[in-house]
Amino acid sequence: MDPLKDPLKATKRRHSAAFKRKLVKLTEEAGASVAAIALAHGINANLLFKWRRAQSSRSARLKPVTQAVLLPVTMDSLPPASAIIELPAPAVRASPARAAAGVIEIEVGGARVRLRGSVDAASVRCVLQALREAP
């Protein structure tokens, strides 16, 4: 069969890269419906989903990979937990504003402690001492 007269090949449409990018960008807007955008532009929604997947995988490959930087940590000896627990609570005072974001993760003797937000030093000392004294 002559490839120029093949009815299947004659009906297959080709879309430009700019057209694909335009439609993918439209789908990224808040409240956008992929099916409605596809219907409005005369294409199948599955094809538009395919273009979105291709675009996201392409952009994922272009983003630089960042790795965490590990810093060395040393610990000073701490007083016994009983001494820390029995101390009277300090008076509440205004402290400088600290960033509420961030995570500190500590592993001691097979236990993992994860601290989120702002944490006072006395609480951290108490938890670490209790972990050291645990059987």
All heavy atoms as an XYZ file, in Angstrom:
1002
protein
N       0.844     -1.177      0.000
C       0.000      0.000      0.000
C       0.887      1.237      0.000
O       1.890      1.290      0.695
C      -0.906     -0.032      1.220
C      -1.833      1.159      1.286
S      -2.938      1.044      2.684
C      -4.422      0.588      1.853
N       0.485      2.219     -0.730
C       1.230      3.465     -0.843
C       1.135      4.241      0.481
O       0.032      4.518      0.955
C       0.655      4.293     -1.997
C       1.490      5.530     -2.273
O       2.557      5.667     -1.631
O       1.085      6.348     -3.117
N       2.287      4.583      1.132
C       2.223      5.279      2.416
C       1.550      6.648      2.336
O       0.990      7.131      3.308
C       3.682      5.424      2.856
C       4.511      5.045      1.701
C       3.646      4.324      0.716
N       1.550      7.274      1.170
C       0.913      8.574      1.036
C      -0.603      8.458      1.006
O      -1.313      9.394      1.349
C       1.400      9.286     -0.227
C       2.891      9.637     -0.243
C       3.263     10.243     -1.588
C       3.222     10.601      0.880
N      -1.112      7.283      0.633
C      -2.555      7.109      0.534
C      -3.112      6.281      1.687
O      -4.284      5.958      1.686
C      -2.897      6.447     -0.799
C      -2.563      7.350     -1.967
C      -3.007      6.756     -3.249
C      -2.637      7.704     -4.393
N      -3.090      7.255     -5.656
N      -2.278      5.942      2.650
C      -2.734      5.176      3.805
C      -3.651      6.065      4.642
O      -3.229      7.125      5.130
C      -1.532      4.724      4.631
C      -1.924      3.803      5.782
O      -3.125      3.504      5.926
O      -1.019      3.396      6.520
N      -4.937      5.685      4.837
C      -5.870      6.562      5.546
C      -5.506      6.776      7.017
O      -5.797      7.824      7.566
C      -7.221      5.847      5.414
C      -6.919      4.456      5.014
C      -5.569      4.475      4.351
N      -4.867      5.816      7.667
C      -4.487      5.987      9.069
C      -3.400      7.045      9.222
O      -3.440      7.849     10.136
C      -4.007      4.660      9.662
C      -5.080      3.594      9.850
C      -4.453      2.323     10.406
C      -6.171      4.085     10.778
N      -2.441      7.021      8.325
C      -1.355      7.990      8.412
C      -1.816      9.375      8.002
O      -1.309     10.368      8.490
C      -0.172      7.542      7.561
C       0.492      6.315      8.127
C       1.807      6.056      7.484
C       2.395      4.807      8.105
N       3.774      4.834      8.237
N      -2.792      9.452      7.152
C      -3.267     10.751      6.695
C      -4.033     11.474      7.802
O      -4.083     12.691      7.839
C      -4.157     10.583      5.471
N      -4.649     10.735      8.741
C      -5.440     11.366      9.792
C      -4.620     11.660     11.047
O      -5.106     12.357     11.934
C      -6.632     10.477     10.191
O      -6.132      9.233     10.665
C      -7.575     10.275      9.024
N      -3.424     11.146     11.153
C      -2.610     11.392     12.339
C      -2.116     12.836     12.320
O      -1.488     13.290     11.370
C      -1.416     10.439     12.381
C      -0.625     10.557     13.644
C       0.420      9.476     13.731
C       1.160      9.601     15.041
N       2.137      8.552     15.191
N      -2.423     13.552     13.380
C      -2.052     14.961     13.436
C      -0.728     15.113     14.180
O      -0.420     14.354     15.101
C      -3.122     15.768     14.147
C      -4.433     15.738     13.396
C      -5.452     16.639     14.037
N      -5.741     16.221     15.406
C      -6.509     16.893     16.232
N      -7.058     18.023     15.842
N      -6.741     16.466     17.452
N       0.015     16.083     13.801
C       1.271     16.427     14.472
C       1.061     17.774     15.155
O       0.522     18.701     14.554
C       2.413     16.545     13.463
C       2.607     15.332     12.607
C       3.572     14.389     13.269
N       3.802     13.264     12.368
C       4.026     12.052     12.793
N       4.081     11.805     14.065
N       4.223     11.088     11.950
N       1.496     17.874     16.404
C       1.351     19.129     17.149
C       2.737     19.684     17.434
O       3.666     18.945     17.770
C       0.604     18.886     18.459
C      -0.762     18.313     18.256
N      -1.819     19.068     17.805
C      -1.240     17.059     18.417
C      -2.888     18.302     17.719
N      -2.564     17.074     18.088
N       2.835     20.983     17.322
C       4.128     21.618     17.549
C       4.474     21.593     19.043
O       3.593     21.494     19.907
C       4.098     23.072     17.068
O       3.247     23.845     17.903
N       5.759     21.730     19.327
C       6.225     21.746     20.715
C       5.653     22.962     21.447
O       5.310     22.874     22.631
C       7.751     21.757     20.759
N       5.514     24.073     20.748
C       4.958     25.283     21.370
C       3.497     25.054     21.776
O       3.065     25.481     22.852
C       5.061     26.465     20.414
N       2.733     24.368     20.927
C       1.338     24.066     21.231
C       1.250     23.164     22.463
O       0.437     23.394     23.360
C       0.690     23.393     20.012
C      -0.743     22.989     20.214
C      -1.754     23.942     20.221
C      -1.085     21.653     20.392
C      -3.085     23.567     20.395
C      -2.402     21.275     20.566
C      -3.414     22.232     20.569
N       2.115     22.157     22.509
C       2.125     21.242     23.650
C       2.468     21.982     24.939
O       1.803     21.806     25.966
C       3.131     20.111     23.419
C       2.760     19.187     22.283
C       3.858     18.158     22.062
C       3.568     17.288     20.861
N       4.633     16.304     20.628
N       3.502     22.824     24.888
C       3.899     23.592     26.077
C       2.772     24.510     26.543
O       2.508     24.646     27.731
C       5.159     24.411     25.789
C       6.444     23.609     25.862
C       7.663     24.524     25.876
N       7.709     25.453     24.746
C       8.256     25.195     23.571
N       8.818     24.020     23.352
N       8.258     26.103     22.608
N       2.086     25.128     25.561
C       0.989     26.045     25.888
C      -0.120     25.304     26.640
O      -0.601     25.768     27.680
C       0.439     26.676     24.614
C      -0.782     27.541     24.823
C      -1.351     27.996     23.491
C      -2.773     28.490     23.674
N      -3.468     28.670     22.428
N      -0.517     24.138     26.141
C      -1.593     23.388     26.785
C      -1.164     22.842     28.149
O      -1.950     22.869     29.104
C      -2.070     22.248     25.889
C      -2.781     22.662     24.597
C      -3.372     21.461     23.901
C      -3.847     23.696     24.857
N       0.068     22.382     28.265
C       0.558     21.894     29.560
C       0.568     23.038     30.566
O       0.175     22.859     31.726
C       1.954     21.247     29.423
C       2.590     20.999     30.775
C       1.855     19.950     28.633
N       0.975     24.217     30.122
C       0.988     25.375     31.021
C      -0.428     25.732     31.465
O      -0.654     26.094     32.622
C       1.654     26.564     30.327
C       1.878     27.736     31.239
C       2.697     28.805     30.574
C       2.951     29.930     31.560
N       3.883     30.903     31.056
N      -1.404     25.613     30.566
C      -2.796     25.884     30.929
C      -3.285     24.917     32.004
O      -4.062     25.300     32.880
C      -3.700     25.788     29.696
C      -3.609     26.918     28.685
C      -4.461     26.599     27.456
C      -4.071     28.219     29.309
N      -2.841     23.670     31.952
C      -3.284     22.679     32.941
C      -2.672     22.913     34.308
O      -3.179     22.403     35.305
C      -2.949     21.244     32.495
O      -1.536     21.088     32.420
C      -3.589     20.904     31.173
N      -1.589     23.672     34.385
C      -0.916     23.906     35.664
C      -1.558     25.032     36.463
O      -1.218     25.227     37.623
C       0.564     24.210     35.421
C       1.321     23.020     34.890
C       2.722     23.359     34.428
O       3.054     24.564     34.336
O       3.481     22.423     34.145
N      -2.492     25.761     35.860
C      -3.168     26.851     36.563
C      -4.130     26.271     37.598
O      -4.651     25.164     37.430
C      -3.926     27.734     35.573
C      -3.012     28.489     34.640
C      -3.765     29.315     33.611
O      -5.004     29.353     33.661
O      -3.093     29.888     32.743
N      -4.345     27.014     38.673
C      -5.234     26.565     39.746
C      -6.653     26.377     39.212
O      -7.178     27.224     38.497
C      -5.231     27.575     40.877
N      -7.254     25.243     39.540
C      -8.628     24.958     39.139
C      -8.797     24.530     37.703
O      -9.926     24.398     37.230
N      -7.701     24.303     37.000
C      -7.783     23.925     35.587
C      -8.225     22.470     35.460
O      -7.840     21.615     36.238
C      -6.434     24.119     34.914
N      -9.050     22.191     34.467
C      -9.504     20.838     34.170
C      -8.806     20.370     32.894
O      -8.959     20.984     31.830
C     -11.020     20.826     33.970
O     -11.422     19.601     33.391
N      -8.053     19.291     33.021
C      -7.326     18.772     31.861
C      -8.317     18.356     30.777
O      -8.116     18.638     29.593
C      -6.416     17.595     32.274
C      -5.779     16.943     31.055
C      -5.348     18.062     33.246
N      -9.403     17.716     31.175
C     -10.394     17.259     30.198
C     -11.019     18.443     29.458
O     -11.195     18.401     28.232
C     -11.470     16.437     30.898
N     -11.337     19.515     30.192
C     -11.948     20.689     29.549
C     -10.971     21.377     28.601
O     -11.355     21.809     27.506
C     -12.427     21.678     30.614
N      -9.729     21.476     28.992
C      -8.718     22.111     28.127
C      -8.512     21.282     26.874
O      -8.430     21.813     25.760
C      -7.396     22.304     28.903
C      -7.596     23.337     30.020
C      -6.265     22.715     27.974
C      -6.448     23.419     30.998
N      -8.439     19.956     27.037
C      -8.262     19.077     25.875
C      -9.453     19.200     24.919
O      -9.270     19.309     23.705
C      -8.093     17.638     26.338
N     -10.645     19.184     25.468
C     -11.852     19.292     24.647
C     -11.893     20.625     23.904
O     -12.213     20.680     22.712
C     -13.094     19.146     25.530
C     -14.448     19.158     24.826
C     -14.553     17.986     23.853
C     -15.573     19.107     25.845
N     -11.525     21.699     24.587
C     -11.547     23.025     23.960
C     -10.546     23.141     22.817
O     -10.750     23.921     21.886
C     -11.254     24.095     25.014
N      -9.484     22.363     22.862
C      -8.452     22.437     21.819
C      -8.509     21.256     20.846
O      -7.611     21.071     20.026
C      -7.065     22.541     22.458
C      -6.857     23.860     23.138
N      -7.238     24.100     24.428
C      -6.331     25.017     22.683
C      -6.946     25.344     24.752
N      -6.397     25.931     23.696
N      -9.545     20.439     20.968
C      -9.773     19.376     19.999
C      -8.817     18.202     20.083
O      -8.525     17.576     19.065
N      -8.339     17.903     21.282
C      -7.470     16.733     21.432
C      -8.031     15.836     22.539
O      -8.900     16.250     23.315
C      -6.008     17.121     21.772
C      -5.945     17.853     23.110
C      -5.396     17.942     20.659
C      -4.533     18.011     23.627
N      -7.525     14.634     22.625
C      -7.943     13.691     23.653
C      -7.246     14.031     24.967
O      -6.058     14.373     24.980
C      -7.571     12.270     23.201
C      -8.155     11.219     24.105
O      -7.853     11.194     25.292
N      -8.979     10.350     23.527
N      -7.969     13.908     26.079
C      -7.400     14.228     27.392
C      -6.207     13.322     27.711
O      -5.244     13.763     28.343
C      -8.464     14.100     28.477
N      -6.256     12.071     27.276
C      -5.126     11.155     27.533
C      -3.843     11.650     26.871
O      -2.755     11.493     27.413
C      -5.456      9.744     27.046
C      -6.536      9.104     27.880
O      -6.681      9.413     29.065
N      -7.316      8.222     27.261
N      -3.984     12.235     25.693
C      -2.824     12.777     25.008
C      -2.240     13.946     25.790
O      -1.017     14.065     25.959
C      -3.208     13.232     23.593
C      -2.092     13.795     22.726
C      -0.979     12.765     22.531
C      -2.646     14.238     21.388
N      -3.107     14.791     26.339
C      -2.638     15.922     27.134
C      -1.964     15.435     28.423
O      -0.945     15.978     28.843
C      -3.804     16.865     27.444
C      -3.479     18.165     28.155
C      -2.315     18.904     27.497
C      -4.707     19.059     28.218
N      -2.510     14.400     29.048
C      -1.859     13.814     30.228
C      -0.472     13.271     29.867
O       0.481     13.393     30.631
C      -2.719     12.708     30.841
C      -3.783     13.208     31.762
C      -5.111     13.073     31.434
C      -3.459     13.818     32.967
C      -6.107     13.528     32.282
C      -4.437     14.280     33.828
C      -5.763     14.137     33.482
N      -0.362     12.674     28.684
C       0.927     12.151     28.223
C       1.931     13.292     28.064
O       3.095     13.179     28.461
C       0.738     11.413     26.899
C       1.994     10.819     26.325
C       1.691     10.098     25.022
C       2.942      9.627     24.361
N       2.687      8.992     23.073
N       1.493     14.401     27.496
C       2.377     15.558     27.338
C       2.804     16.107     28.689
O       3.937     16.525     28.877
C       1.682     16.654     26.540
C       1.395     16.313     25.105
C       1.916     15.280     24.379
C       0.519     17.008     24.223
N       1.420     15.293     23.109
C       0.554     16.346     22.978
C      -0.299     18.119     24.359
C      -0.183     16.761     21.885
C      -1.037     18.542     23.265
C      -0.983     17.869     22.037
N       1.873     16.123     29.672
C       2.213     16.595     31.022
C       3.280     15.711     31.658
O       4.229     16.195     32.273
C       0.962     16.602     31.911
C       0.033     17.736     31.622
C      -1.200     17.635     32.464
N      -0.859     17.417     33.868
C      -1.545     17.869     34.886
N      -2.646     18.554     34.678
N      -1.176     17.637     36.118
N       3.122     14.378     31.542
C       4.116     13.450     32.103
C       5.470     13.662     31.447
O       6.501     13.674     32.118
C       3.659     12.002     31.921
C       2.657     11.539     32.944
C       2.456     10.033     32.882
N       2.082      9.535     31.574
C       0.844      9.485     31.104
N      -0.163      9.906     31.833
N       0.591      9.000     29.912
N       5.479     13.822     30.140
C       6.734     14.029     29.421
C       7.393     15.333     29.868
O       8.608     15.382     30.080
C       6.487     14.047     27.916
N       6.592     16.384     30.045
C       7.133     17.672     30.474
C       7.695     17.580     31.890
O       8.760     18.106     32.175
C       6.040     18.745     30.404
C       6.483     20.114     30.862
C       7.483     20.744     29.918
O       7.481     20.474     28.728
N       8.351     21.574     30.446
N       6.972     16.908     32.800
C       7.455     16.820     34.184
C       8.717     15.972     34.276
O       9.616     16.293     35.041
C       6.373     16.270     35.105
O       6.091     14.929     34.791
N       8.811     14.907     33.496
C      10.037     14.097     33.534
C      11.204     14.859     32.919
O      12.338     14.746     33.372
C       9.829     12.759     32.831
O       9.671     12.954     31.435
N      10.925     15.655     31.894
C      11.966     16.452     31.262
C      12.473     17.521     32.240
O      13.665     17.724     32.380
C      11.419     17.108     29.991
C      12.483     17.663     29.075
C      11.911     18.187     27.755
N      11.079     17.218     27.066
C       9.781     17.378     26.813
N       9.155     18.463     27.184
N       9.101     16.448     26.184
N      11.557     18.188     32.935
C      11.979     19.230     33.866
C      12.660     18.627     35.089
O      13.540     19.248     35.671
C      10.795     20.093     34.279
O       9.841     19.315     34.969
N      12.278     17.415     35.488
C      12.935     16.756     36.623
C      14.386     16.424     36.282
O      15.260     16.504     37.146
C      12.185     15.488     37.006
N      14.637     16.067     35.040
C      16.015     15.760     34.638
C      16.867     17.014     34.577
O      18.072     16.966     34.766
C      16.024     15.082     33.267
C      15.595     13.640     33.306
C      15.741     13.052     31.943
N      14.904     13.851     31.033
C      14.315     13.395     29.957
N      14.485     12.177     29.608
N      13.574     14.165     29.206
N      16.268     18.172     34.321
C      17.023     19.403     34.182
C      17.355     20.052     35.529
O      18.269     20.854     35.607
C      16.235     20.403     33.326
C      15.970     19.969     31.881
C      15.119     21.011     31.167
C      17.274     19.755     31.133
N      16.613     19.721     36.584
C      16.850     20.334     37.884
C      18.128     19.771     38.496
O      18.372     18.568     38.444
C      15.678     20.060     38.827
C      14.423     20.800     38.433
C      13.313     20.537     39.413
C      12.052     21.249     38.968
N      10.916     20.927     39.813
N      18.945     20.640     39.092
C      20.160     20.132     39.732
C      19.815     19.338     40.991
O      18.871     19.669     41.703
C      20.926     21.407     40.087
C      19.887     22.471     40.162
C      18.814     22.075     39.196
N      20.569     18.302     41.216
C      20.354     17.454     42.385
C      21.159     18.029     43.535
O      22.369     18.238     43.412
C      20.790     16.003     42.086
C      20.652     15.138     43.322
C      19.980     15.446     40.936
N      20.494     18.303     44.643
C      21.191     18.811     45.813
C      21.264     17.705     46.855
O      20.318     16.944     47.026
C      20.470     20.030     46.413
O      19.146     19.648     46.758
C      20.428     21.177     45.429
N      22.380     17.623     47.516
C      22.558     16.607     48.541
C      22.721     17.290     49.887
O      23.228     18.408     49.979
C      23.771     15.745     48.227
C      23.588     14.904     46.977
C      24.752     13.968     46.762
O      25.733     14.028     47.460
N      24.632     13.097     45.791
N      22.320     16.592     50.913
C      22.447     17.120     52.261
C      23.918     17.176     52.646
O      24.718     16.340     52.256
C      21.691     16.233     53.243
N      24.260     18.184     53.420
C      25.620     18.332     53.906
C      25.625     17.894     55.365
O      24.882     18.441     56.185
C      26.096     19.796     53.785
C      27.484     19.950     54.367
C      26.059     20.233     52.338
N      26.419     16.895     55.686
C      26.510     16.401     57.048
C      27.670     17.088     57.751
O      28.767     17.189     57.215
C      26.694     14.885     57.059
C      25.580     14.085     56.381
C      25.916     12.603     56.413
C      24.254     14.334     57.072
N      27.422     17.564     58.956
C      28.436     18.249     59.731
C      28.833     17.396     60.925
O      27.994     16.701     61.507
C      27.893     19.597     60.228
C      27.427     20.556     59.131
C      26.783     21.782     59.756
C      28.583     20.961     58.260
N      30.110     17.450     61.341
C      30.517     16.673     62.510
C      29.893     17.251     63.776
O      29.732     18.460     63.910
C      32.036     16.817     62.518
C      32.306     18.043     61.738
C      31.202     18.179     60.734
N      29.523     16.377     64.703
C      28.898     16.792     65.954
C      29.644     16.159     67.106
O      29.994     14.986     67.064
C      27.414     16.342     65.995
C      26.772     16.670     67.329
C      26.645     16.963     64.854
N      29.905     16.952     68.140
C      30.496     16.420     69.366
C      29.571     16.757     70.522
O      28.851     17.758     70.485
C      31.886     17.028     69.640
O      31.744     18.446     69.727
C      32.862     16.686     68.522
N      29.576     15.907     71.547
C      28.716     16.130     72.699
C      29.571     16.260     73.941
O      30.485     15.464     74.175
C      27.738     14.960     72.874
C      26.701     14.904     71.779
S      25.529     13.568     71.976
C      24.872     13.876     73.580
N      29.276     17.265     74.759
C      29.928     17.419     76.050
C      29.220     16.510     77.044
O      28.078     16.106     76.838
C      29.838     18.871     76.527
C      30.607     19.813     75.607
O      31.558     19.352     74.948
O      30.233     21.000     75.547
N      29.906     16.206     78.133
C      29.257     15.386     79.142
C      28.136     16.183     79.791
O      28.236     17.395     79.986
C      30.276     14.941     80.189
O      30.824     16.080     80.811
N      27.054     15.505     80.100
C      25.882     16.154     80.653
C      25.710     15.762     82.112
O      26.109     14.663     82.528
C      24.636     15.728     79.876
C      24.612     16.097     78.399
C      23.411     15.474     77.726
C      24.583     17.595     78.228
N      25.088     16.625     82.914
C      24.797     16.232     84.292
C      23.748     15.131     84.294
O      23.055     14.931     83.302
C      24.263     17.521     84.918
C      23.798     18.353     83.784
C      24.640     17.961     82.608
N      23.600     14.388     85.390
C      22.594     13.318     85.419
C      21.196     13.873     85.178
O      20.907     15.029     85.503
C      22.725     12.735     86.825
C      23.690     13.573     87.568
C      24.345     14.506     86.621
N      20.336     13.048     84.637
C      18.975     13.482     84.309
C      18.232     13.923     85.551
O      17.423     14.852     85.507
C      18.215     12.361     83.608
N      18.486     13.288     86.679
C      17.779     13.657     87.908
C      18.094     15.099     88.295
O      17.240     15.816     88.799
C      18.145     12.706     89.036
O      19.551     12.736     89.250
N      19.313     15.547     88.076
C      19.676     16.922     88.406
C      18.945     17.908     87.508
O      18.556     18.982     87.948
C      21.179     17.116     88.283
N      18.751     17.542     86.271
C      18.070     18.433     85.343
C      16.582     18.472     85.641
O      15.965     19.516     85.663
C      18.312     17.993     83.882
C      19.784     18.147     83.540
C      17.456     18.806     82.925
C      20.150     17.604     82.202
N      16.000     17.326     85.943
C      14.563     17.253     86.186
C      14.192     17.976     87.478
O      13.169     18.637     87.557
C      14.101     15.783     86.225
C      14.280     15.169     84.835
C      12.654     15.675     86.665
C      14.056     13.694     84.776
N      15.023     17.884     88.512
C      14.697     18.465     89.801
C      14.937     19.972     89.869
O      14.579     20.609     90.850
C      15.498     17.767     90.898
C      15.083     16.311     91.072
C      15.971     15.564     92.039
O      16.843     16.187     92.674
O      15.793     14.355     92.159
N      15.555     20.547     88.888
C      15.786     21.989     88.891
C      14.453     22.719     88.805
O      13.546     22.300     88.093
C      16.666     22.401     87.702
C      18.116     21.951     87.744
C      18.799     22.334     86.443
C      18.840     22.567     88.929
N      14.322     23.813     89.539
C      13.080     24.586     89.414
C      12.984     25.167     88.007
O      13.988     25.485     87.385
C      13.219     25.675     90.473
C      14.681     25.768     90.752
C      15.268     24.407     90.470
N      11.754     25.312     87.568
C      11.536     25.848     86.220
C      11.985     27.294     86.176
O      11.685     28.066     87.084
C      10.067     25.743     85.849
N      12.741     27.690     85.164
C      13.180     29.080     85.073
C      11.993     29.997     84.800
O      10.981     29.583     84.256
C      14.150     29.069     83.900
C      13.765     27.888     83.085
C      13.198     26.884     84.051
N      12.135     31.215     85.211
C      11.082     32.200     84.968
C      10.930     32.417     83.471
O      11.912     32.389     82.731
C      11.438     33.517     85.655
N       9.703     32.615     83.063
C       9.435     32.833     81.642
C       9.932     34.222     81.273
O       9.640     35.207     81.934
C       7.924     32.718     81.352
C       7.656     33.020     79.889
C       7.418     31.347     81.734
N      10.721     34.259     80.235
C      11.241     35.544     79.781
C      11.153     35.598     78.265
O      11.099     34.563     77.605
C      12.679     35.738     80.238
C      13.593     34.659     79.731
C      14.974     34.765     80.304
N      15.662     33.516     79.998
C      16.920     33.436     79.697
N      17.663     34.506     79.690
N      17.468     32.286     79.420
N      11.158     36.774     77.776
C      11.081     36.946     76.322
C      12.404     36.526     75.716
O      13.467     36.899     76.187
C      10.773     38.401     75.988
N      12.326     35.696     74.718
C      13.537     35.271     74.026
C      13.504     35.829     72.613
O      12.437     36.108     72.073
C      13.624     33.744     73.998
O      12.533     33.214     73.290
N      14.674     35.967     72.027
C      14.678     36.478     70.652
C      13.910     35.528     69.741
O      13.851     34.330     69.983
C      16.167     36.520     70.291
C      16.871     35.730     71.332
C      15.980     35.657     72.531
N      13.322     36.082     68.720
C      12.534     35.270     67.793
C      13.427     34.262     67.101
O      14.526     34.573     66.662
C      11.860     36.175     66.762
N      12.937     33.034     67.066
C      13.673     31.965     66.384
C      12.839     31.479     65.213
O      11.628     31.587     65.216
C      13.906     30.783     67.332
C      14.784     31.119     68.493
C      14.994     29.891     69.323
N      15.704     30.218     70.548
C      15.952     29.368     71.491
N      15.555     28.135     71.389
N      16.604     29.730     72.575
N      13.514     30.889     64.273
C      12.803     30.341     63.126
C      12.050     29.095     63.566
O      12.588     28.240     64.253
C      13.784     29.986     62.011
N      10.785     28.994     63.221
C       9.973     27.852     63.616
C      10.222     26.654     62.710
O       9.854     25.547     63.043
C       8.505     28.226     63.579
N      10.828     26.858     61.567
C      11.057     25.767     60.633
C      12.390     25.106     60.936
O      13.279     25.700     61.516
C      11.053     26.291     59.209
N      12.509     23.857     60.545
C      13.762     23.147     60.703
C      13.565     21.877     61.506
O      12.626     21.748     62.281
N      14.473     20.936     61.316
C      14.398     19.652     61.998
C      15.788     19.268     62.455
O      16.761     19.421     61.720
C      13.854     18.554     61.055
C      13.859     17.199     61.724
C      12.460     18.907     60.584
N      15.880     18.780     63.693
C      17.127     18.229     64.215
C      16.857     16.761     64.495
O      15.899     16.426     65.184
C      17.557     18.933     65.516
C      17.811     20.408     65.269
C      18.803     18.259     66.090
C      18.070     21.195     66.542
N      17.688     15.887     63.963
C      17.515     14.456     64.172
C      18.778     13.906     64.819
O      19.880     14.124     64.319
C      17.251     13.760     62.841
C      16.792     12.345     63.001
C      16.287     11.763     61.701
O      15.380     12.356     61.093
O      16.823     10.721     61.308
N      18.606     13.216     65.954
C      19.737     12.707     66.724
C      19.528     11.218     66.957
O      18.435     10.793     67.320
C      19.826     13.424     68.092
C      19.912     14.934     67.905
C      21.016     12.914     68.886
C      19.703     15.702     69.182
N      20.594     10.435     66.750
C      20.550      9.007     67.053
C      21.495      8.733     68.208
O      22.678      9.059     68.148
C      20.949      8.176     65.835
C      19.894      8.156     64.763
C      20.172      7.124     63.682
O      20.702      6.047     64.009
O      19.861      7.429     62.535
N      20.961      8.149     69.280
C      21.754      7.813     70.457
C      21.383      6.400     70.865
O      20.220      6.125     71.179
C      21.476      8.788     71.628
C      22.250      8.371     72.860
C      21.837     10.199     71.239
N      22.352      5.506     70.879
C      22.118      4.141     71.342
C      20.977      3.438     70.640
O      20.200      2.740     71.277
N      20.832      3.611     69.377
C      19.790      2.929     68.617
C      18.445      3.642     68.639
O      17.519      3.231     67.974
N      18.316      4.699     69.433
C      17.068      5.472     69.470
C      17.233      6.721     68.614
O      18.311      7.294     68.552
C      16.734      5.866     70.904
N      16.167      7.117     67.971
C      16.205      8.295     67.128
C      15.260      9.353     67.710
O      14.114      9.069     67.997
C      15.771      7.957     65.709
C      15.818      9.157     64.772
C      15.480      8.784     63.360
N      16.533      7.900     62.859
C      16.415      7.145     61.780
N      15.313      7.140     61.098
N      17.404      6.379     61.384
N      15.779     10.559     67.898
C      14.991     11.677     68.412
C      14.916     12.726     67.321
O      15.939     13.132     66.774
C      15.655     12.281     69.684
C      14.850     13.472     70.172
C      15.794     11.236     70.760
N      13.694     13.145     66.999
C      13.493     14.142     65.955
C      12.868     15.378     66.608
O      11.821     15.301     67.232
C      12.566     13.581     64.884
C      12.630     14.322     63.592
C      11.851     13.613     62.495
N      12.594     12.453     62.017
C      12.052     11.260     61.794
N      10.794     11.051     61.991
N      12.787     10.261     61.350
N      13.546     16.523     66.505
C      13.084     17.769     67.099
C      12.683     18.723     65.989
O      13.471     18.998     65.096
C      14.187     18.388     67.956
C      14.791     17.462     69.009
C      16.066     18.055     69.563
C      13.797     17.205     70.104
N      11.454     19.232     66.075
C      10.965     20.159     65.052
C      10.658     21.505     65.693
O      10.197     21.560     66.819
C       9.702     19.608     64.403
C       9.955     18.393     63.558
C       8.696     18.008     62.791
N       8.963     16.950     61.863
C       8.679     15.677     62.088
N       8.100     15.320     63.194
N       8.979     14.758     61.189
N      10.892     22.567     64.971
C      10.584     23.902     65.466
C      11.622     24.369     66.464
O      12.750     23.893     66.501
N      11.250     25.321     67.313
C      12.207     25.825     68.282
C      12.138     24.965     69.548
O      11.063     24.621     70.028
C      11.925     27.290     68.606
O      10.840     27.385     69.488
N      13.294     24.585     70.074
C      13.388     23.700     71.231
C      14.374     24.317     72.206
O      15.436     24.787     71.813
C      13.887     22.296     70.800
C      13.970     21.373     71.985
C      12.970     21.726     69.732
N      14.035     24.299     73.518
C      14.965     24.871     74.489
C      16.030     23.839     74.859
O      15.809     22.629     74.820
C      14.226     25.372     75.740
C      13.540     24.251     76.478
O      12.614     23.644     75.898
O      13.924     23.989     77.614
N      17.198     24.318     75.229
C      18.363     23.470     75.488
C      18.128     22.533     76.666
O      18.582     21.376     76.655
C      19.592     24.340     75.734
N      17.423     22.973     77.705
C      17.203     22.126     78.881
C      16.396     20.881     78.523
O      16.702     19.781     78.995
C      16.492     22.925     79.971
N      15.415     21.019     77.679
C      14.607     19.875     77.261
C      15.452     18.884     76.469
O      15.344     17.678     76.653
C      13.424     20.323     76.412
O      12.574     21.145     77.158
N      16.283     19.387     75.599
C      17.145     18.511     74.802
C      18.107     17.759     75.717
O      18.300     16.545     75.576
C      17.923     19.318     73.727
C      18.910     18.436     73.003
C      16.959     19.962     72.758
N      18.716     18.460     76.680
C      19.626     17.811     77.634
C      18.923     16.702     78.396
O      19.443     15.610     78.568
C      20.188     18.840     78.615
C      21.526     19.366     78.208
C      22.162     20.180     79.322
N      22.383     21.512     78.787
C      21.727     22.599     79.112
N      20.820     22.582     80.048
N      21.981     23.741     78.530
N      17.721     16.973     78.846
C      16.959     16.003     79.628
C      16.668     14.747     78.795
O      16.863     13.622     79.276
C      15.652     16.636     80.104
S      14.645     15.554     81.103
N      16.237     14.924     77.565
C      15.923     13.785     76.694
C      17.179     12.974     76.392
O      17.189     11.747     76.472
C      15.258     14.267     75.384
C      15.160     13.146     74.370
C      13.882     14.836     75.674
N      18.277     13.657     76.074
C      19.519     12.942     75.758
C      20.050     12.179     76.969
O      20.512     11.043     76.838
C      20.578     13.928     75.244
C      20.298     14.518     73.878
C      21.362     15.544     73.534
C      20.240     13.443     72.820
N      19.979     12.765     78.159
C      20.441     12.094     79.348
C      19.580     10.870     79.653
O      20.085      9.810     80.006
C      20.435     13.047     80.563
C      21.094     12.451     81.780
C      22.577     12.194     81.566
O      23.250     12.934     80.868
N      23.062     11.125     82.147
N      18.275     10.993     79.485
C      17.382      9.867     79.704
C      17.682      8.731     78.723
O      17.654      7.561     79.086
C      15.923     10.309     79.569
N      18.025      9.069     77.491
C      18.367      8.035     76.512
C      19.674      7.344     76.887
O      19.818      6.138     76.709
C      18.487      8.651     75.117
C      17.172      9.000     74.433
C      17.435      9.770     73.158
C      16.365      7.765     74.152
N      20.632      8.102     77.405
C      21.910      7.502     77.801
C      21.747      6.556     78.973
O      22.409      5.527     79.055
C      22.909      8.599     78.189
C      23.526      9.285     77.020
C      24.603     10.213     77.502
N      25.244     10.863     76.368
C      26.012     11.915     76.473
N      26.229     12.459     77.652
N      26.545     12.449     75.415
N      20.856      6.893     79.907
C      20.671      6.070     81.101
C      19.737      4.902     80.886
O      19.633      4.027     81.727
C      20.146      6.957     82.243
C      21.167      7.972     82.696
C      20.626      8.932     83.734
O      19.433      8.822     84.094
O      21.395      9.795     84.172
N      19.034      4.871     79.754
C      18.098      3.780     79.470
C      18.866      2.474     79.268
O      19.973      2.466     78.723
C      17.269      4.115     78.244
N      18.292      1.357     79.729
C      18.982      0.059     79.571
C      19.102     -0.374     78.144
O      18.451     -0.081     77.273
C      18.124     -0.912     80.358
C      16.818     -0.248     80.597
C      17.023      1.223     80.386
